[in-house]
Structure formats: structure tokens, C-alpha cells
Amino acid sequence: MKEKSLKTKSHLETGKRLKVDFFTEDVLKVAPGLLGKILAVRQPDGKISRHIITETEAYRGTEDKACHASKGKTIRTEVMFRRGGYVYVYFVYGMYWMLNVVTGAENEPQAALIRGVEGFDGPGKLTRALGIDGTFYGEDLTSSRRIWIEDNDSEVSYKTTSRIGISYAGKPWKDMPWRFIVIS
């Protein structure tokens, strides 16, 4: 387990939406870079809920056997083959939507799973609480009026561990230290 620190902007400052260039970096830079950023979601009543991102996991291209793109471009994974900055959501266990941020360049499929935000640990719990479902698939985080990520300016320390729930991917993929967690 490795510990690192990141500097991000204060969560009191709102409205500084991340731009395309943030998302078009490699997922191994974007996933930890999302820690401390603010996930903003417009609710049906028009109010915007904002939550600091506390945990992410990186999924890196067709060679990563834990990444959905490892099976190639399909109807489900098409958005992962776009340039970074789009939302990739998928349904698991017949009950949970998983929120992912597409990263990297076009035709280099990568995504960062948002595993936790302040107040909600677990990717299924956070999407349920924030009303994120399949209708968010393909939203552009740089221009969407429903969902976006804002910059933040505070010191964020984090640790890395192996990803969870991906034993099916086998070695070395299940052991990659591509899970990033804010340290309180």
C-alpha cells in the first residue's frame, strides 16, 4: 500500500468545472487526480448536490482483463472508446448502476470508476443516493447540465491498493494497485 498527497482546490469554491484536457490524460493520472474533486449532480427538483470524491479505481484499456474494453468495442462499451470526459455507466447484480469517467485519448479505452464520495461509500450506494442511472450513459462531463466534476483546492492524501471484486481478471490484473482512497 502506497501513500501519496495531491493538492486540489477548496470545496467551498464551486462552479469550476473540469475541462477536457483533465480527462484526456491516462487513467493512472486521472483516477487519483479525481480524489478531492467535487461530483456535482443536478437533482430533478433543480437543486445541485455536490460531493467530494473519496475513492476511485482505474481500468486501463484492452489489455487490462478487468476492463470492460478488454473484450473490444461493443454497444455497452462504445463510450469508452471516445475521448476522455464522458460518463460510462453500467448495471450490475440487477440492482446497481456503476459510475465511471472515461479518460484518455479517443480509441484508447480507459475509465475511472467512482467508488466513493463523501457521505456514501460504495459505488452502488452513491449512484442510488444521487439518482444516477442508465440515462447518464454518454453524458459529456464538460458540458452536461445534469452531471459534472468541479475542481477543488485542498490537500488530499491517499493510499493505493489492489482493485476489488475482479478476481476473474487473473494475475497480474487483479493485483494492480489501481484503487485510490483518500486518507482521512
C-alpha positions as CSV (number, residue, x, y, z in Angstrom):
1,M,0.0,0.0,0.0
2,K,1.5,3.3,-1.1
3,E,0.5,6.7,0.3
4,K,0.7,10.0,-1.7
5,S,-0.6,13.5,-1.5
6,L,-2.4,15.7,-4.0
7,K,-3.2,19.4,-3.9
8,T,-6.7,20.4,-5.1
9,K,-8.9,23.5,-4.8
10,S,-11.1,24.3,-1.8
11,H,-14.5,22.6,-1.7
12,L,-16.0,25.9,-0.7
13,E,-15.4,27.2,-4.2
14,T,-18.0,25.9,-6.6
15,G,-18.5,26.1,-10.3
16,K,-15.0,25.4,-11.6
17,R,-15.9,22.6,-14.0
18,L,-13.0,20.4,-15.1
19,K,-12.1,20.8,-18.8
20,V,-11.5,18.2,-21.5
21,D,-7.7,18.3,-21.0
22,F,-8.0,17.0,-17.5
23,F,-9.9,13.9,-18.7
24,T,-7.8,13.1,-21.8
25,E,-4.8,12.2,-19.6
26,D,-4.0,8.5,-18.9
27,V,-6.4,6.9,-16.4
28,L,-3.5,6.3,-14.0
29,K,-3.2,10.1,-13.7
30,V,-6.9,10.9,-13.8
31,A,-8.2,8.3,-11.3
32,P,-6.0,9.6,-8.4
33,G,-6.5,13.2,-9.7
34,L,-10.2,12.8,-9.2
35,L,-9.7,12.4,-5.5
36,G,-10.8,15.6,-3.7
37,K,-12.7,16.9,-6.7
38,I,-16.4,17.6,-6.5
39,L,-19.0,15.4,-8.2
40,A,-22.0,17.7,-9.0
41,V,-25.4,16.2,-9.9
42,R,-28.5,18.3,-10.7
43,Q,-31.4,16.7,-9.0
44,P,-34.9,16.5,-10.5
45,D,-36.0,19.5,-8.4
46,G,-33.2,21.6,-9.9
47,K,-31.0,21.6,-6.8
48,I,-27.4,20.6,-7.3
49,S,-25.9,18.1,-4.9
50,R,-22.1,18.3,-4.5
51,H,-20.0,15.5,-3.0
52,I,-16.2,15.2,-2.7
53,I,-14.8,12.2,-4.4
54,T,-13.0,9.9,-1.9
55,E,-12.3,6.7,-3.8
56,T,-11.7,5.6,-7.4
57,E,-10.4,2.7,-9.4
58,A,-8.6,2.7,-12.7
59,Y,-9.4,0.4,-15.7
60,R,-6.9,0.7,-18.5
61,G,-7.6,-0.4,-22.0
62,T,-8.0,-3.5,-24.0
63,E,-5.0,-5.3,-22.3
64,D,-6.5,-4.9,-18.8
65,K,-8.5,-8.1,-18.3
66,A,-10.6,-6.3,-15.6
67,C,-11.6,-3.5,-18.0
68,H,-14.8,-4.0,-20.0
69,A,-13.0,-2.8,-23.1
70,S,-10.8,-5.9,-22.9
71,K,-13.5,-7.7,-25.0
72,G,-13.4,-4.9,-27.7
73,K,-15.8,-2.3,-28.7
74,T,-19.4,-3.3,-28.1
75,I,-22.7,-1.4,-27.7
76,R,-22.1,-1.4,-23.9
77,T,-18.5,-0.1,-24.1
78,E,-18.7,2.2,-27.1
79,V,-18.5,5.4,-24.9
80,M,-15.2,4.1,-23.5
81,F,-13.6,4.5,-27.0
82,R,-14.4,8.2,-27.1
83,R,-12.0,10.9,-25.8
84,G,-11.9,11.3,-22.1
85,G,-14.7,13.3,-20.3
86,Y,-17.7,11.1,-20.9
87,V,-19.8,9.2,-18.5
88,Y,-19.8,5.4,-18.7
89,V,-22.5,3.8,-16.5
90,Y,-23.4,0.1,-16.4
91,F,-25.8,-2.1,-14.4
92,V,-24.5,-4.8,-12.1
93,Y,-26.1,-7.5,-9.9
94,G,-29.5,-6.5,-11.3
95,M,-29.7,-3.6,-8.8
96,Y,-26.7,-1.1,-9.0
97,W,-25.5,1.4,-11.5
98,M,-21.7,2.0,-11.6
99,L,-20.5,5.5,-12.5
100,N,-17.3,5.7,-14.5
101,V,-15.4,8.6,-16.0
102,V,-14.0,7.9,-19.4
103,T,-10.3,9.0,-19.7
104,G,-7.5,9.1,-22.2
105,A,-7.5,9.7,-26.0
106,E,-10.1,8.6,-28.5
107,N,-9.8,4.9,-29.3
108,E,-7.7,4.2,-26.2
109,P,-10.5,2.9,-23.9
110,Q,-9.9,3.7,-20.2
111,A,-12.2,4.6,-17.3
112,A,-12.1,5.6,-13.7
113,L,-14.8,4.0,-11.5
114,I,-16.1,6.4,-8.8
115,R,-16.2,4.0,-5.8
116,G,-17.0,6.6,-3.1
117,V,-17.9,10.2,-2.4
118,E,-18.2,12.0,0.9
119,G,-21.2,10.6,2.7
120,F,-21.6,7.4,0.5
121,D,-19.1,4.5,0.5
122,G,-19.6,2.1,-2.3
123,P,-20.3,2.7,-6.0
124,G,-23.8,1.3,-5.9
125,K,-24.9,3.3,-2.8
126,L,-23.6,6.6,-4.3
127,T,-25.4,6.2,-7.6
128,R,-28.6,5.2,-5.9
129,A,-28.4,8.2,-3.5
130,L,-27.6,10.7,-6.2
131,G,-30.1,9.4,-8.8
132,I,-27.5,8.3,-11.3
133,D,-28.8,5.6,-13.7
134,G,-28.5,4.4,-17.3
135,T,-29.8,7.7,-18.7
136,F,-26.5,9.3,-17.8
137,Y,-24.6,7.0,-20.2
138,G,-22.7,9.1,-22.7
139,E,-23.1,12.5,-20.9
140,D,-20.3,14.8,-21.6
141,L,-18.9,16.0,-18.2
142,T,-17.5,19.1,-19.8
143,S,-20.9,20.4,-21.0
144,S,-23.7,18.4,-19.3
145,R,-26.3,20.3,-17.3
146,R,-27.0,17.2,-15.2
147,I,-23.6,15.9,-14.1
148,W,-20.1,17.4,-14.0
149,I,-16.9,17.4,-11.9
150,E,-15.6,20.6,-10.3
151,D,-12.1,21.5,-9.3
152,N,-11.2,21.8,-5.6
153,D,-8.2,23.3,-3.8
154,S,-7.3,21.4,-0.6
155,E,-4.5,19.0,0.2
156,V,-5.6,15.4,-0.4
157,S,-3.6,12.4,0.8
158,Y,-4.4,9.0,-0.5
159,K,-3.3,5.4,-0.5
160,T,-3.3,2.8,-3.2
161,T,-4.4,-0.8,-3.0
162,S,-5.4,-3.5,-5.5
163,R,-8.8,-3.2,-7.1
164,I,-11.6,-5.3,-5.6
165,G,-14.2,-7.6,-7.0
166,I,-12.2,-8.5,-10.1
167,S,-10.7,-12.0,-9.3
168,Y,-12.0,-13.2,-12.7
169,A,-9.3,-11.0,-14.4
170,G,-6.5,-13.2,-13.0
171,K,-2.9,-12.1,-12.5
172,P,-1.4,-9.6,-12.9
173,W,-4.6,-7.6,-13.3
174,K,-6.4,-8.4,-10.1
175,D,-3.3,-7.3,-8.2
176,M,-2.6,-4.0,-9.9
177,P,-2.5,-1.2,-7.3
178,W,-5.1,0.9,-9.2
179,R,-7.5,1.6,-6.4
180,F,-7.1,5.1,-4.9
181,I,-8.6,6.0,-1.5
182,V,-8.5,9.4,0.3
183,I,-6.8,9.1,3.8
184,S,-8.8,11.0,6.4
